[in-house]
Amino acid sequence: MPCLAVLPPMARPSRRRPSTSVRRRGRTVADLPCGCRCGRRHLIGASSAAALLTHLAPPSQAAPPIDPEVMLERVHPSRPDWYEEFYATAMDQGMKSYEAEIAGYKAKLFAQLSAAGKNILELGVGTGPNFKFYASNDGVNVIGVDPNKHMEVYARSAAVSAGLPPSSFTFKRGVAEALPSEDNSMDVVIGTLVLCSVNNIDMALREICRVLKPGGLYLFVEHVAAPDGSLLRFVQGAFDPLQQFVADGCHLTRKTGENIRDVGFSSLSLDSVRLSNAYIISPHVYGVAFK
């Protein structure tokens, strides 16, 4: 689920950092190795060697796919109802000032989803703060994934307010490490303030790539660790254990931009920004990756 900054913000002037991307073939992309390594790999062996192996050992069965429900209970077992309901309410009420400041960056990012008829999976859908940026497009079908079942009522309300028909929105309890969707089934995966709290960030990114269609988009906004040696980085390190405890597993010191860069999307646009009212969960990285 999306994280909630529970520590009081400290005023700090907003300062946008220059883009880390470069221009290639008309897109703004990072200098990355080509090809999505996070997809399923196919081993091509010589047919003669394969034939020999069948005589040496009985054919082994493929490993069963990860059961999303099993993974959900493994990495994010159900919390007490009072806690999950309290957290959902806190997210709905406590992130309004943050959403107001980040809105301009989100609007620019989600403008890339103007085309109609998209199958979209929003990971860590939470209370649905992103719906207003894309849910009114014609033909959009959205699967909202979140481990907290109490987020559903808020997400459905936000979807209706954004103009998304109830029949076009499905809420599923789940976690990023085992997304409840088929291979190559999604045109877009969206994740904002969610990779800070997943159990295994690299597994989550591989799952995102798995469910995306070839050429599909991954749109993201994530808070990351401040530069090493800075005062903010020291503060983040000191408060990180407390943040994980009170904010449902949110980490303050992850270098999520590097994880996204290294997973092997075919192209990536990555920018960074600091927000004045989100001091402890600043800076942010945001952008779009293509499978």
ABEGO torsion letter per residue (X at the ends): XBBBBABBBBBBBBBBBBBABBBBGGBBBBBBBBEBAABBBBBBBBAAAAAAAAAABBBBBBBBBBBAAAAAAAABBBBBAAAAAAAAAAAAAAAAAAAAAAAAAAAAAAAAAABBGBBBBBBGAEAGAAAAAAAABBGBBBBBBBABAAAAAAAAAAAAAAGBBAAABBBBBBBAABBBBBBGABABBBBBGAAAABABAAAAAAAAAAABBBGBBBBBBBBBBBBBGBAAAAAAAAAAAAAAAAAGGBBAABBAAAAAAAAGBABBBBBBBBBAABAAAOBBBBEBBBX
